[in-house]
Amino acid sequence: MRARPALFVGLLALIAVCAPAVAGAGAEDRVVIPAGEFRPVIAPGPTERTVRLESFELDREPVTNLAFRAFVATHPQWRRDRVASLLADEHYLARWAGPLDSGGTATDDQPVTDVSWYAARAYCEAEGARLPTWYEWEYAAAADEHRPDARADPAWRARILAWYSRSAKDPLPVIGTTPANVYGVRDLHGLVWEWVEDFASLMMSGDSRTQGDPDKLEFCGAGALSAEVRDDYAVLMRVALLSSLEARYTTSSLGFRCAATPKRAP
């Protein structure tokens, strides 16, 4: 993962200070994703091709405007008229009618968008949760309605790419309009792109001349980040988007959901 500067670390500490819980998704609206081996499109290291994921919990659906409005009401530092410019750009919550009004061009049951990584992370922390890692998100998103890994199915890939080709100017669908996958998770595809905790660690090169570059590997700290399956365009598009972002950026097609590590019995 890229080394984070002192300012970045300081901001993380700032946004985590003494935040009361909010009424959002809650643990009852998360599902348990079982542990397993996962072969990601981006190799985790020069000699590694699979990762072992422990069991984790994931929100059934993306965070909605309604839930995020409840969050900013109890965490006024995240209102769009008060948020620090270091934590969100000028388009933060731009679709809302006002700082505490998620009307305008947004509806309560649509996924919240125009949120920065900092804001998404703060919301999840207030829920006693966290953002999913990239591996966790992709592991859950590889499932369709019947299979835990549908990525080899050309029809499945085509269905996802058809969504990516939809105009960003179209109104966002409401949550819950796509079928739940085999784990019971909805809308990983078909609504919005989603933040992940370690988005800043993603750096991909399709040029074989950069493979094994020791400076690149030291900088990334995540092994040989090169395309492992070059025809899985949907995943590569997600990597390209996330790797182009900064933590304060927002877009009208980028939302999030929360994850959690199951509590272990003492």
Helices and strands as residue ranges (DSSP letters): H 6-15, G 27-29, E 30-33, E 36-38, E 51-53, E 56-59, H 65-74, G 76-78, H 117-126, H 134-141, H 154-164, E 193-194, G 199-201, G 208-210, H 214-220, H 233-243, E 254-255, E 259-260
